[in-house]
Amino acid sequence: MLSSSYPLDVPEGIYWGREWQWGYYKHPPFSSWVLYSFYYIFGHIGPYILSQCTIALSLWLAYLFGRQLMSKSRAFIGALFLLAIFYYTWPSLEFNHNIAQMPVWLGLVYIFYLAIRENRWKYWLLFGLLAGIGMLVKYTVALLLLTMVLYSLCTPNRRLWLTPKPWLAILLALIVFAPNIYWLIEHNWLPLTYASARSAEDANRNGHLAALGYFGTQLINHLPILFILLFTRTRLSLRPSVQVLRQRDWYFLLWMGLVPTLILVFAGLIFGLGLRDMWGMPMWGLSGLIIVSLIPEPVFISKDKSLLKGIAVWAFIVTILMAVYVGFGARIRHKPSRMDWPQAALAKQADDQWQELSSCKLDSVTGSDWVVLLVASYSKFAPSVMVSGNSAYSPWMSNSRLQQQGTLALWPADEHPQTPWLEPLAHHSELVVKQGEWIVRWNKLPDREPLKVVWQAYIPKKCLKQQ
């Protein structure tokens, strides 16, 4: 109701999911499949519903895991403390692969804990299944799996490797992940080369010490928890007492909660990796449980209600701020964010323009990525997308498909996207080219200069309407 267009990663995930591939040029497929499914079932509000369901699932899993370690009341407050981490508030409006990882990381930690504690087949097999699905969500889940392997080798749990259960869990994970491995081989490891190029760009821009900036950002994201503790005058101890948490469980909690970030930071310092702040989003699902474990029992008994009130006040404040930012941020900044574009108007303009010229459905759109993604995720034709740059990024498209079905190319008047596949289409004997320009007003910024969009329609002659 408040935003006029999707956040940055949402339309990209929708068009990926619509194609039902086993991989995409940036990421593995699973979260895009889920995103498109919610979009298909619930309509344009589906991605927002999915994002909040993901946050709710993360809190529930944190609570379930906390119940294995501590009292119900501590686990409950520890789970709710996640709402006082920035990543669980404003960024949660935008469902993407980082948001999708949140419940995956928590679920893996929870099941891994049960597997090494109980050593039962059902937990190991469930762990293998979830590990495989996790790798289909985002490849950085491998960092958590590495953390778990290191933990098992550095503790008495290393003896479990002498039994078949963890090995069969690995085998199950590989079976689940295998279709994406095959896709990677067939498509020349596109996501890895893409990520490597992006990381190299960030490293060249920021250098080795950028990893310290990444770590500092992760700490800043936890400041609301600190404020709640200060305002409620809740004292922490340096380590939990035995009556709060068993020592081995405390070490497990610290290891799983901190080691993935430390590995990433040290890798950034040593190898100069370009670390992105949002990579930390799924890594802090245990922060609330760690904090609540450090509250001495007498203090917790006297402060539990105050902590709940503090969390509720913070959640209310941040919700109001989010609503104001989304609804009125463009007017405050005097410039649009990604959520302030006239998406519905652009999609309607594209649909009307195509129907005016062609009797066939709009099969695909190409051109400037952002405009094209906005149109594709709101158009009644649900067209495929061919993103700019490398044609390998859109393997569902081909020259023969473009020649047979035509396409609609769009870009802002001040942009010049790389679309080399359009030039041969202009000379194809079975296609007619029409072009023009739209003037689209910014509905949240009526005084701003309207958006000028150049369009070129490549229409099959069999579909061309007589003018």
C-alpha positions in Angstrom: 0.0 0.0 0.0 2.9 2.4 0.7 5.4 1.4 -1.9 4.8 2.1 -5.6 7.4 -0.5 -6.8 9.2 -3.6 -5.6 12.5 -3.3 -3.7 15.7 -4.0 -5.7 16.0 -7.8 -5.6 12.3 -8.8 -5.7 11.5 -8.4 -9.4 14.7 -10.1 -10.3 13.8 -13.1 -8.1 10.3 -13.2 -9.6 11.5 -13.4 -13.2 14.1 -16.0 -12.3 11.5 -18.1 -10.5 9.1 -17.8 -13.4 11.6 -19.7 -15.7 12.0 -22.7 -13.3 15.7 -23.2 -14.0 18.1 -25.2 -11.9 20.3 -22.2 -11.5 20.7 -18.5 -12.5 23.7 -16.4 -13.3 24.0 -15.0 -9.7 22.5 -17.6 -7.4 21.1 -21.1 -7.1 17.3 -21.5 -7.7 15.4 -22.4 -4.6 14.5 -19.0 -3.1 13.4 -17.7 -6.5 11.1 -20.7 -6.9 9.5 -20.0 -3.5 9.3 -16.2 -4.3 7.6 -16.8 -7.6 5.2 -19.3 -6.0 4.1 -16.7 -3.5 3.8 -14.1 -6.2 1.7 -16.5 -8.3 -0.6 -17.4 -5.4 -1.0 -14.1 -3.6 -0.4 -11.6 -6.4 1.7 -8.5 -6.1 1.6 -8.6 -2.3 3.0 -12.1 -2.3 6.7 -11.2 -2.0 6.0 -9.0 1.1 4.0 -11.9 2.7 6.8 -14.3 2.0 9.4 -12.0 3.5 7.5 -11.6 6.8 6.8 -15.3 6.9 10.5 -15.9 6.6 11.2 -13.6 9.6 8.5 -15.3 11.6 9.9 -18.8 10.8 13.4 -17.6 11.8 12.0 -16.4 15.2 10.2 -19.7 15.7 13.3 -21.8 14.9 15.4 -19.6 17.3 12.8 -20.3 20.0 12.8 -24.1 19.3 16.5 -24.3 19.4 16.7 -22.1 22.5 14.3 -24.5 24.2 16.9 -27.2 23.9 19.4 -25.0 25.8 17.6 -23.0 28.3 14.2 -22.2 29.9 11.1 -21.4 27.8 11.1 -17.8 29.0 14.7 -17.2 28.1 14.3 -18.9 24.7 11.3 -16.8 24.0 13.0 -13.5 24.8 16.2 -14.6 23.1 14.1 -15.3 19.9 12.3 -11.9 20.2 15.7 -10.2 20.6 16.2 -10.9 16.9 13.7 -8.1 16.2 16.2 -5.7 17.7 18.8 -6.6 15.1 18.6 -4.2 12.1 18.7 -7.0 9.6 15.3 -8.3 10.9 13.6 -5.0 10.4 14.0 -2.6 7.4 15.9 -5.0 5.1 13.2 -7.6 5.7 10.9 -5.7 3.3 13.0 -7.0 0.4 12.9 -10.8 0.0 16.1 -11.9 -1.4 18.6 -14.7 -1.0 20.0 -13.2 2.2 16.6 -13.1 3.8 15.9 -16.6 2.5 19.0 -17.9 4.3 17.8 -16.8 7.8 15.6 -19.7 8.6 18.0 -22.1 6.8 20.9 -21.2 9.0 18.8 -21.5 12.2 17.3 -24.7 11.0 20.7 -26.2 10.2 22.1 -25.2 13.6 19.1 -26.7 15.4 19.1 -30.0 13.5 22.9 -30.3 13.7 22.7 -29.8 17.5 20.1 -32.6 17.7 22.1 -34.8 15.4 25.4 -34.7 17.4 23.6 -34.9 20.7 21.2 -37.7 19.9 23.0 -39.3 17.0 19.8 -40.6 15.6 19.2 -41.4 11.9 16.2 -39.1 11.5 18.2 -36.1 12.6 21.2 -36.9 10.4 19.0 -37.5 7.3 17.0 -34.3 8.0 20.3 -32.4 8.4 21.5 -33.7 5.0 18.2 -32.8 3.3 18.3 -29.3 4.8 21.9 -28.8 3.9 21.2 -29.7 0.3 18.3 -27.3 0.2 20.4 -24.6 1.9 23.0 -24.9 -0.8 20.1 -24.4 -3.3 19.2 -21.2 -1.5 22.6 -19.6 -1.6 26.2 -20.9 -1.8 27.3 -19.1 1.3 25.5 -21.7 3.3 28.7 -23.7 2.7 30.4 -21.3 5.2 28.0 -22.6 8.0 28.6 -26.2 6.9 32.4 -25.6 7.1 31.8 -24.1 10.6 30.0 -27.3 11.6 32.7 -29.6 10.3 35.4 -27.6 12.2 33.3 -27.8 15.4 32.9 -31.6 15.0 36.7 -32.0 14.5 37.6 -29.7 17.4 35.4 -31.5 20.0 34.8 -35.0 21.1 32.1 -35.2 18.4 34.9 -36.1 16.0 34.2 -39.8 16.8 30.9 -39.5 14.9 32.9 -39.5 11.7 33.7 -43.1 12.4 30.0 -43.9 12.0 28.0 -44.0 8.7 25.4 -41.4 9.7 27.2 -38.1 8.9 28.5 -39.6 5.7 25.1 -40.5 4.5 23.9 -37.0 5.5 26.6 -35.6 3.2 25.5 -38.0 0.4 21.9 -36.9 0.8 22.9 -33.3 0.7 24.9 -33.9 -2.5 22.0 -35.7 -4.1 19.7 -32.8 -3.4 22.3 -30.3 -4.6 23.4 -32.3 -7.7 21.0 -30.8 -10.2 22.5 -27.4 -9.5 26.0 -28.8 -9.8 25.1 -30.1 -13.2 23.6 -26.8 -14.2 26.8 -25.0 -13.1 28.9 -27.3 -15.3 26.6 -26.8 -18.2 26.7 -23.0 -17.8 30.5 -22.6 -17.2 30.1 -21.9 -13.5 28.4 -18.5 -14.2 27.4 -17.6 -10.6 31.0 -18.2 -9.3 32.6 -16.2 -12.1 30.0 -13.4 -11.5 30.6 -13.4 -7.7 34.4 -13.4 -8.3 34.2 -10.4 -10.5 32.0 -8.5 -8.1 34.3 -9.4 -5.2 37.3 -8.2 -7.1 35.6 -4.9 -7.9 34.9 -4.4 -4.2 38.4 -5.4 -3.2 40.0 -3.0 -5.6 37.8 -0.2 -4.3 38.1 -0.9 -0.6 41.3 -3.0 0.0 42.1 -5.6 2.6 41.0 -3.4 5.6 37.4 -3.3 4.2 36.9 -6.5 6.2 37.1 -4.5 9.4 34.4 -2.1 8.1 32.3 -5.2 7.4 32.8 -6.4 11.0 32.0 -2.9 12.4 28.8 -2.8 10.4 27.7 -6.2 11.9 28.3 -4.7 15.4 26.3 -1.6 14.6 23.4 -3.7 13.5 23.2 -5.0 17.1 23.0 -1.6 18.7 19.2 -1.7 19.3 19.8 -4.7 21.6 22.3 -2.7 23.6 19.9 0.2 23.9 17.1 -2.1 25.2 19.5 -3.5 27.8 20.6 0.0 28.9 17.1 1.4 29.1 15.9 -1.6 31.1 19.0 -1.6 33.2 19.7 -5.2 32.6 23.1 -6.4 33.7 25.1 -9.0 31.9 27.7 -11.4 33.2 30.8 -12.4 31.3 29.7 -16.0 31.0 26.4 -17.8 31.8 26.1 -19.7 35.1 25.5 -23.5 35.0 21.9 -23.0 36.1 21.3 -21.0 33.0 23.1 -23.0 30.4 25.4 -26.1 30.3 29.0 -25.3 29.4 29.1 -27.5 26.3 25.9 -25.8 25.0 27.4 -22.4 25.7 30.5 -23.3 23.6 28.3 -24.6 20.8 26.2 -21.5 20.8 29.2 -19.2 20.7 30.9 -21.3 18.0 27.9 -21.3 15.7 27.0 -17.7 16.4 30.4 -16.2 15.9 32.8 -18.4 13.9 31.2 -17.9 10.5 31.6 -14.2 10.7 35.2 -14.5 12.0 36.1 -16.8 9.2 34.7 -14.3 6.7 36.5 -11.4 8.3 39.9 -13.2 8.4 39.5 -14.3 4.8 38.8 -10.6 3.9 41.8 -9.4 5.7 44.2 -12.0 4.3 42.9 -12.3 0.7 41.4 -8.9 0.3 37.9 -10.2 -0.5 35.3 -7.6 -1.1 32.8 -8.3 1.7 29.2 -7.0 1.4 27.5 -5.9 4.6 24.3 -7.8 3.8 26.2 -11.1 3.7 25.9 -11.0 7.4 22.1 -11.1 7.4 21.7 -14.9 8.1 24.7 -15.1 10.5 23.2 -13.5 13.5 20.2 -15.8 14.2 21.8 -16.9 17.5 22.6 -13.4 18.8 19.5 -13.1 20.9 20.1 -16.5 22.6 23.7 -15.5 23.3 22.7 -12.2 24.9 19.9 -13.7 27.0 22.3 -16.4 28.2 24.5 -13.8 29.7 21.7 -12.4 31.9 22.2 -13.8 35.5 19.1 -15.7 36.7 18.1 -13.3 39.5 18.4 -10.4 37.1 16.4 -12.2 34.4 13.6 -13.0 36.9 13.2 -9.3 37.7 13.7 -7.9 34.2 11.9 -10.3 31.9 8.8 -8.2 31.6 10.8 -5.0 31.1 12.8 -6.7 28.3 9.6 -7.7 26.6 8.3 -4.2 26.9 11.5 -2.8 25.5 11.4 -5.2 22.5 7.8 -4.2 21.9 8.6 -0.5 22.0 11.5 -0.9 19.7 9.4 -3.0 17.2 6.7 -0.3 17.3 9.1 2.5 16.7 10.9 0.8 13.9 7.6 -0.2 12.2 6.5 3.5 12.2 9.9 4.6 10.9 9.7 2.0 8.1 6.2 3.1 7.2 7.2 6.7 7.0 10.3 5.9 5.0 8.4 3.8 2.4 5.4 6.1 2.2 7.1 9.5 2.4 10.8 8.9 1.9 10.8 10.2 -1.7 9.3 13.5 -0.6 11.7 13.8 2.3 14.8 13.1 0.1 13.3 14.8 -3.0 14.4 11.8 -5.1 13.0 8.3 -5.6 14.3 5.1 -4.1 13.9 1.8 -5.8 10.5 1.4 -4.0 9.2 4.8 -5.4 9.2 4.0 -9.2 5.9 4.2 -11.1 5.9 0.4 -11.6 2.1 -0.1 -12.3 2.1 2.8 -14.8 5.2 1.5 -16.6 3.6 -2.0 -16.9 0.3 -0.7 -18.1 2.0 1.5 -20.7 4.0 -1.5 -22.0 0.9 -3.7 -22.1 -1.2 -1.1 -23.9 1.6 -0.3 -26.3 2.1 -3.9 -27.3 -1.6 -4.6 -27.6 -2.0 -1.5 -29.9 0.6 -2.9 -32.2 0.3 -6.7 -31.9 -2.5 -9.3 -31.8 -0.1 -11.8 -30.0 0.9 -11.8 -26.4 4.0 -10.1 -25.2 6.5 -12.9 -25.0 9.6 -11.1 -23.6 11.1 -7.7 -22.6 14.7 -6.6 -22.8 16.7 -3.4 -22.4 17.6 -1.5 -19.2 17.4 -4.0 -16.4 15.5 -2.1 -13.8 12.8 -0.8 -16.0 12.4 -4.2 -17.7 12.2 -6.0 -14.4 9.5 -3.6 -13.1 7.4 -4.1 -16.2 7.9 -7.9 -16.3 6.8 -8.4 -12.7 3.6 -6.3 -13.1 2.6 -6.9 -16.8 -0.5 -9.0 -17.3 1.4 -10.9 -20.0 4.0 -12.2 -17.5 6.8 -11.9 -20.2 10.2 -13.5 -19.9 13.2 -11.2 -19.4 16.4 -11.0 -21.3 18.7 -8.9 -19.2 21.3 -6.6 -20.7 25.0 -7.5 -21.2 25.7 -11.2 -21.6 23.1 -13.3 -23.4 24.2 -16.3 -21.3 22.5 -14.6 -18.3 19.1 -15.5 -19.9 19.5 -19.0 -21.2 15.7 -19.4 -21.6 16.0 -16.9 -24.4 17.4 -17.5 -27.9 17.8 -15.9 -31.2 15.1 -18.2 -32.7 12.7 -17.3 -29.9 13.2 -13.6 -30.4 12.8 -14.0 -34.1 9.6 -16.0 -33.8 7.9 -14.2 -30.9 9.4 -10.7 -31.1 10.2 -8.6 -28.0 9.7 -5.2 -26.4 12.9 -3.2 -25.6 12.7 -0.5 -23.0 15.2 1.9 -21.4 15.3 5.4 -19.8 16.1 8.1 -22.4 19.4 8.8 -20.6 20.6 5.2 -20.6 22.2 3.0 -23.3 22.0 -0.7 -22.2 24.1 -3.3 -23.9 21.6 -5.3 -26.0 23.6 -6.6 -29.0 20.9 -9.1 -29.9 18.5 -6.3 -31.0 20.5 -5.2 -34.1 20.0 -8.5 -36.0 16.3 -8.4 -35.2 16.0 -5.0 -36.8 17.0 -6.6 -40.1 15.0 -9.8 -39.8 12.5 -10.2 -42.7 9.7 -11.6 -40.5 9.8 -8.7 -37.9 8.5 -5.2 -38.0 10.1 -2.6 -35.8 8.1 0.2 -34.2 9.6 2.7 -31.7 8.7 5.8 -29.7 8.9 7.4 -26.2 6.7 7.4 -23.2 6.4 10.1 -20.6 5.6 8.6 -17.2 5.0 10.8 -14.1 6.4 10.0 -10.7 3.3 9.4 -8.6 5.1 10.1 -5.3 7.0 13.1 -6.7 4.5 15.0 -8.9 6.8 18.0 -9.3 9.8 16.0 -10.5 10.6 15.9 -14.2 8.7 12.9 -15.6 10.5 9.7 -16.5 11.2 9.4 -20.2 11.3 5.8 -21.5 12.4 4.9 -25.0 10.7 1.8 -26.4 11.3 -0.4 -29.5 8.8 -3.1 -30.4 9.9 -6.0 -32.6 6.6 -7.5 -33.8 6.2 -10.7 -35.9 4.5 -9.8 -39.2 1.9 -12.5 -38.5 0.9 -10.6 -35.3 1.1 -7.0 -36.7 -2.1 -5.1 -36.4 -3.1 -2.9 -39.3 -2.7 0.8 -38.3 
